[in-house]
């Protein structure tokens, strides 16, 4: 025990002596660093980076066991390593200037030199370079780092309202960050890390970043205008970045709620405006393209026209595009990353391009590069190809670090083609048939459903391809998939397959049907009465698929039905055809058709058939009991109101109590009474008609309506007077 105690004391004394020697060496290094800094101040072009102060480590308390001494030993090792790094970073301290620290100090020096040889190159490390940048590339290096990690103004949707704030990138959000607006401190959003919601739209923002490497203040001007413009991205279009210019794509404009959309210039809104977290503002959506809308325009509360966002350069992704039906994830590219072209602009106006991994989560990969002004097409860094697959964003900044435009795209190195059948949307007389889709890819790639299994869909995995057999059901028209790279290289990428097929269903009321079919609906004359609630619903492959819809028995007499740009279904009420001449001609079969204009094509589809009326022997007025008809009219008059009550009373007054030998005396009354009931059935839905009519009266009313159409039209006219 006595020898162990003496050994511990000896070890303690040796460690204290080593610590004192290191402390003396640290003070010497600091003195020489300060002397080198003063000399560099006289010659700025030769000045190196300033070294951050090295923390000192206090002695640990004496403990009776070896385990209790381990924290002290680790602290001493860290102190030696910090001293070595500080001296090496100064670049001006000679090795002979450092005092010897015995065998332990030499061991530490060898370990430090070994770590230095194994360290990653500067382009593979984070943080600022320790060696001073060259005169030619120093400013460019710092500028590229600041642009790829610069805070930006963004908008995001939360709890059915839009918020606007400052987003601080992941690589600097770990530092001490303060965000001010008009000298007021902002608070970080509790549900979205790295974002500080603004207090107003038109006051400049200041971001202060303080850490051990850099102290930086970034000013973000917002201008004096009472609006902000954002370009939306993401699968749900619930995130946007502030821009000044517009090109094409989805945009969100936050303006005062007293402003209204100028539909003459900007076209119809794809959806209604949504609330904003700041009182007095609304968020309006715009889909800019070459057809529906090309600008963002409003009229303020004084009816003054206001156009937001001037047209600017437009960036296009080209080469190896593979078309799919996913619209909000950017285009899909295979084999090699896309090239970038610019329209209505010049590459000399673009200062930096940032490419990075899109999606949610922190610490996502990103990097920046500068475009070459003398090249028509810019190529993406080779790191994108090395990552094999993923969903990426592109952001284009000018020389003042202002965002010009942003794009996103998907890339899968091993994906070669997606072959989708191009059959027409209209079914044959036997209905739709199954369709086959081929996905051609390199060996090792897998294709799986994204969120659920599709009933009846077959997946065949082969060498270099995956074959999908889509059954003829509406549920399998639009399917979502993931393609997985082999060996975990890169991220799986989502894509969508769309089989363009048209479906319809006969329904009652204003509720969209749950089941869809592809066979002609069998119709009756009662479906077309003015009070009928029957309608045929059409289901399109996707929104904005049809530009114009016409329906009717003949093209020259067809009616036009509007469809909203955001809807993929439209209702065609059959009562809109109550006056069609085909309803009076029951000796022939008549087909109800729709004409769908899609771009340059027009599709004619038969959706319903009005069959030939069976021969029922005609209407025998003399055989109908007039007194029974008079009773029905009396009950109808009691339940009717307004003009209907007056007309029923007038027709009922024509009834005569005829002698038994004169049954034809009430023939005109029977004809008028039946035609009147037929017109009332067209004006009032049958379930609301009181009294309820038996099949006997329904049959005779239908025959009277067909045989005496002129009299029925006269009665209908008198009901409207």
Residue pairs with C-beta under 8 A, 6 or more apart in sequence:
8 64
8 69
11 69
12 62
14 104
15 72
15 73
15 76
16 59
17 102
18 76
18 101
18 102
18 104
18 105
19 59
19 76
19 79
21 99
21 100
21 101
21 102
21 105
22 76
22 79
22 80
22 83
22 101
22 105
23 56
24 99
25 83
25 87
25 98
25 99
25 101
26 54
26 56
26 83
26 86
28 93
28 97
28 98
28 99
29 83
29 86
29 87
29 90
29 93
29 97
29 98
30 86
32 90
32 92
32 93
32 97
33 51
33 86
33 90
33 92
33 93
36 48
36 90
36 91
36 92
37 47
37 50
40 46
40 47
40 48
41 47
45 135
47 132
48 90
48 91
48 92
48 131
48 132
49 89
49 128
49 129
49 130
49 131
49 132
51 86
51 89
51 90
52 212
52 213
54 82
54 83
54 85
54 86
55 82
56 79
57 75
57 76
57 78
57 79
58 75
59 72
60 69
60 71
60 72
60 75
63 69
77 108
80 101
80 104
80 105
80 108
81 108
81 111
81 112
84 108
84 109
84 112
85 112
87 93
87 98
88 112
88 116
89 130
91 131
100 106
101 108
119 125
122 129
122 131
126 171
127 213
128 145
128 213
128 214
129 141
132 138
133 139
133 141
133 142
140 370
143 352
144 352
144 368
144 369
144 370
145 368
146 401
147 351
147 352
147 354
147 368
147 397
147 401
148 169
148 352
148 354
148 366
148 367
148 368
149 169
149 171
149 172
150 169
150 218
150 401
151 166
151 167
151 168
151 169
151 172
151 207
151 218
151 220
152 166
152 167
152 220
152 241
152 242
152 403
153 164
153 165
153 166
153 167
153 198
153 205
153 220
153 222
153 228
153 241
153 242
154 164
154 165
154 166
154 167
154 195
154 230
154 239
154 240
154 241
154 242
155 162
155 163
155 164
155 165
155 228
155 230
155 239
155 240
155 242
155 252
155 254
155 283
156 162
156 163
156 165
156 192
156 195
156 238
156 239
156 240
157 163
157 238
157 239
157 274
158 191
158 192
160 274
160 275
161 274
161 275
161 276
161 277
162 252
162 254
162 274
162 275
162 276
162 277
162 283
163 189
163 197
163 276
163 277
164 197
164 198
164 201
164 228
164 254
164 276
164 277
164 278
165 186
165 189
165 192
165 195
165 196
165 197
165 198
166 179
166 186
166 195
166 196
166 198
166 205
166 207
166 220
167 194
167 195
168 177
168 179
168 194
168 195
168 196
168 207
169 194
169 366
170 194
170 362
170 363
170 364
172 209
173 193
173 194
174 211
175 209
175 210
175 211
176 209
176 210
176 211
177 207
177 208
177 209
177 210
178 185
178 207
178 208
178 210
179 185
179 186
179 188
179 196
179 205
179 206
179 207
179 208
180 186
180 205
180 206
180 207
180 208
181 198
181 199
181 200
181 203
181 204
181 205
181 206
182 199
182 200
182 203
182 204
184 199
186 196
186 197
186 198
186 199
186 205
187 196
187 197
188 194
188 195
188 196
189 195
189 196
189 197
193 362
194 362
197 277
198 205
198 278
200 278
201 222
201 226
201 227
201 228
201 254
201 278
201 281
202 222
202 223
202 224
202 225
202 226
203 222
204 219
204 220
204 221
204 222
205 219
205 220
205 222
206 217
206 218
206 219
206 220
207 217
207 218
207 220
208 216
208 217
208 218
209 215
209 216
209 217
209 218
222 228
226 255
226 256
227 253
227 254
227 255
227 256
227 308
228 242
228 253
228 254
229 242
229 243
229 244
229 246
229 251
229 252
229 253
229 254
229 296
229 308
229 309
230 240
230 241
230 242
230 243
230 251
230 252
230 253
230 254
231 240
231 241
231 243
231 246
231 249
231 250
231 251
231 252
231 405
231 406
232 238
232 239
232 240
232 249
232 250
232 251
232 252
233 239
233 240
233 241
233 250
233 328
233 358
233 393
233 406
233 408
234 328
234 358
235 328
235 329
236 328
237 250
237 328
240 251
240 252
241 395
241 403
241 406
242 403
243 309
243 403
243 404
243 405
243 406
244 309
244 310
244 312
244 402
244 403
244 404
245 309
245 310
245 311
245 312
245 313
245 404
245 405
246 288
246 295
246 296
246 309
246 310
246 311
246 312
247 288
247 311
247 312
247 313
247 314
247 315
247 405
248 288
248 289
248 290
248 314
249 287
249 288
250 285
250 286
250 287
250 288
250 328
251 285
251 286
251 287
251 288
251 296
251 309
252 283
252 284
252 285
252 286
253 283
253 284
253 286
253 296
253 298
253 308
254 276
254 281
254 282
254 283
254 284
255 281
255 282
255 284
255 298
255 308
256 280
256 281
256 282
256 300
256 301
257 280
257 281
257 282
258 300
258 301
259 282
259 298
259 299
259 300
259 301
259 306
260 298
260 299
261 269
261 273
261 284
261 297
261 298
262 297
262 298
262 299
262 305
262 306
263 269
265 295
265 297
265 305
265 307
266 286
266 293
266 295
266 296
266 297
266 298
267 292
267 293
268 292
268 565
269 284
269 285
269 286
270 285
270 286
270 287
270 565
270 566
271 285
271 566
273 282
273 283
273 284
273 285
274 282
274 283
274 285
275 282
275 283
276 282
276 283
284 298
286 293
286 296
287 293
287 565
288 294
288 295
288 296
292 565
295 307
295 309
295 311
296 307
296 308
296 309
297 305
297 306
297 307
297 308
298 305
298 306
298 308
299 305
299 306
300 306
311 344
312 344
312 345
312 404
312 405
313 342
313 343
313 344
313 345
313 346
313 349
313 350
313 396
313 404
313 405
314 342
314 343
314 344
314 345
314 405
315 340
315 341
315 342
315 343
315 394
315 396
315 405
315 407
316 340
316 341
316 342
316 343
317 331
317 333
317 338
317 339
317 340
317 394
317 407
317 409
318 338
318 339
318 340
318 341
318 377
319 333
319 336
319 338
319 339
320 333
320 334
320 335
320 336
320 338
321 331
321 332
321 333
321 338
322 332
322 333
322 334
322 415
322 416
322 417
322 418
323 332
323 418
324 332
324 418
324 495
324 496
324 497
324 498
325 478
325 496
325 497
325 498
325 542
326 332
326 410
326 480
326 494
326 495
326 496
329 391
329 408
329 410
329 494
330 358
330 391
330 407
330 408
330 409
330 410
331 338
331 409
331 410
332 409
332 410
332 411
332 412
332 415
332 493
332 495
333 409
333 410
333 411
333 412
334 411
334 412
334 413
334 414
334 415
334 416
334 417
335 413
335 415
335 416
336 385
336 413
337 379
337 380
337 384
337 385
337 411
338 380
338 409
338 411
339 377
339 378
339 379
339 380
340 353
340 371
340 377
340 378
340 379
340 380
340 394
341 376
341 377
341 378
342 350
346 373
347 371
347 372
347 373
347 375
347 378
348 373
349 398
349 399
349 404
350 371
350 396
350 397
350 398
350 404
351 370
351 397
351 398
351 399
351 400
351 401
352 368
352 369
352 370
352 396
352 397
352 401
353 368
353 369
353 370
353 371
353 378
353 394
353 395
353 396
353 397
354 366
354 367
354 368
354 393
354 394
354 395
354 397
355 366
355 367
355 368
355 369
355 380
355 381
355 384
355 392
355 393
355 394
356 364
356 365
356 366
356 367
356 392
356 393
357 364
357 365
357 366
357 390
357 391
357 392
357 393
357 491
358 364
358 390
358 391
358 392
358 393
358 408
359 391
365 387
367 381
367 383
369 381
371 378
372 378
384 392
384 411
385 413
387 489
387 490
388 412
388 413
388 414
388 485
388 489
388 490
389 411
389 412
389 413
389 414
389 483
389 485
389 489
389 490
389 491
389 492
389 493
390 410
390 411
390 490
390 491
390 493
391 408
391 409
391 410
391 491
391 493
391 494
392 408
392 409
392 410
392 411
393 406
393 407
393 408
394 406
394 407
394 408
394 409
395 403
395 405
395 406
396 403
396 404
396 405
396 406
397 403
397 404
398 404
410 493
410 494
410 495
411 493
412 441
412 445
412 483
412 485
412 493
413 442
413 485
413 490
414 441
414 442
414 444
414 445
414 485
414 486
415 439
415 440
415 441
415 445
415 483
415 493
416 440
416 441
416 442
417 438
417 439
417 440
418 437
418 438
418 439
418 440
418 495
418 497
419 437
419 438
419 439
419 440
420 437
420 497
420 498
420 499
421 435
421 436
421 437
421 499
423 435
424 603
425 500
425 501
425 502
425 541
425 596
425 603
426 502
426 603
426 604
426 605
427 501
427 502
427 518
431 472
431 517
431 518
431 519
432 472
432 501
432 518
433 472
434 469
434 470
434 471
434 472
435 469
435 470
435 499
436 467
436 468
436 469
436 470
437 467
437 468
437 469
437 470
437 497
437 499
438 465
438 466
438 467
438 468
439 447
439 465
439 466
439 467
439 468
439 483
440 464
440 465
441 447
441 464
441 465
441 466
441 483
442 464
442 486
443 463
443 464
443 486
444 485
444 486
444 487
445 483
445 484
445 485
445 486
446 461
446 466
446 483
446 484
447 459
447 461
447 466
447 468
447 481
447 482
447 483
447 484
448 481
448 482
448 484
449 479
449 480
449 481
449 482
450 480
450 481
450 482
450 494
451 480
454 475
454 476
454 479
455 471
455 473
455 475
455 476
456 471
456 473
456 476
457 468
457 469
457 470
457 471
457 476
457 479
458 468
458 469
459 466
459 467
459 468
460 466
460 467
460 468
460 469
468 479
468 497
470 476
470 477
470 479
470 497
470 499
472 501
472 518
474 501
474 503
474 516
474 539
476 499
477 498
477 499
477 500
477 501
477 541
478 496
478 497
478 498
478 499
478 541
478 542
479 496
479 497
480 494
480 495
480 496
481 494
481 495
481 496
481 497
482 492
482 493
482 494
482 495
483 492
483 493
483 495
484 492
485 491
485 492
498 541
498 542
499 541
500 541
500 542
500 545
501 518
501 541
502 518
502 538
502 539
502 540
502 541
502 596
502 603
502 605
503 516
503 517
503 518
503 538
503 539
504 516
504 517
504 518
504 521
504 536
504 537
504 538
504 539
504 607
505 513
505 515
505 516
505 517
505 521
505 536
505 537
505 539
506 521
506 523
506 534
506 535
506 536
506 608
507 513
507 534
507 535
507 536
507 537
508 533
508 534
508 535
509 533
509 535
510 535
510 571
512 537
512 569
512 571
513 537
516 539
520 591
520 606
520 607
520 608
520 609
521 536
521 607
521 608
521 609
522 608
522 609
522 611
523 574
523 592
523 608
523 609
523 610
524 610
525 583
525 586
525 610
525 702
525 705
526 532
526 681
526 686
526 702
527 534
527 574
528 574
528 575
528 577
528 578
528 580
528 583
529 575
529 578
529 681
529 682
530 575
530 578
530 682
530 683
531 575
531 681
531 682
531 683
531 684
531 685
531 686
532 573
532 574
532 575
532 578
532 685
533 575
533 685
534 573
534 574
534 575
535 571
535 572
535 573
535 574
536 571
536 572
536 574
536 592
536 607
536 608
537 569
537 570
537 571
537 572
538 549
538 569
538 570
538 571
538 572
538 594
538 607
539 568
539 569
540 546
540 563
540 568
540 569
540 570
541 568
542 568
543 565
543 566
543 567
543 568
544 565
545 568
545 598
546 563
546 596
546 597
546 598
547 597
547 598
547 599
548 560
548 596
548 597
549 560
549 561
549 562
549 563
549 570
549 594
549 595
549 596
549 597
550 558
550 559
550 560
550 561
550 594
550 595
550 597
551 558
551 559
551 561
551 572
551 592
551 593
551 594
551 595
551 607
552 558
552 559
552 577
552 580
552 592
552 593
553 577
553 580
553 582
553 590
553 591
553 592
553 593
555 593
555 595
557 580
558 593
558 595
559 576
559 577
561 570
561 572
562 570
563 570
572 594
577 583
577 592
578 682
582 590
582 610
583 610
584 706
584 709
586 612
586 613
586 706
587 612
587 613
588 612
589 609
589 610
589 611
589 612
590 609
590 610
591 606
591 608
591 609
591 610
592 606
592 607
592 608
592 609
592 610
593 604
593 605
593 606
593 607
594 604
594 605
594 607
595 602
595 603
595 604
596 602
596 603
596 605
613 706
616 699
616 703
618 703
618 707
619 674
619 700
619 703
619 704
619 707
621 664
621 667
621 670
621 671
622 663
622 664
622 667
624 670
624 674
624 700
626 655
626 658
626 666
626 669
626 670
627 655
627 657
629 655
629 669
629 670
629 673
629 674
630 652
630 655
630 669
630 673
632 673
632 677
632 691
632 693
632 697
633 648
633 651
633 652
633 673
633 676
633 677
634 652
635 690
635 691
636 648
636 677
636 680
636 689
636 690
636 691
637 645
637 648
637 649
637 652
639 690
639 691
640 648
640 680
643 718
643 719
643 720
643 721
644 680
644 683
644 719
647 676
647 715
647 718
647 719
648 676
651 669
651 672
651 673
651 676
651 715
652 673
654 668
654 669
654 672
655 666
655 669
655 673
656 665
656 666
656 669
658 665
658 666
659 665
671 704
671 708
671 711
672 711
672 715
674 700
674 701
674 703
674 704
674 705
674 708
675 704
675 705
675 708
675 711
675 712
675 715
676 715
677 693
677 697
677 701
678 701
678 702
678 704
678 705
678 712
679 712
679 715
679 716
679 719
680 689
681 689
681 693
681 701
682 716
683 716
683 719
686 693
693 701
704 712
705 712
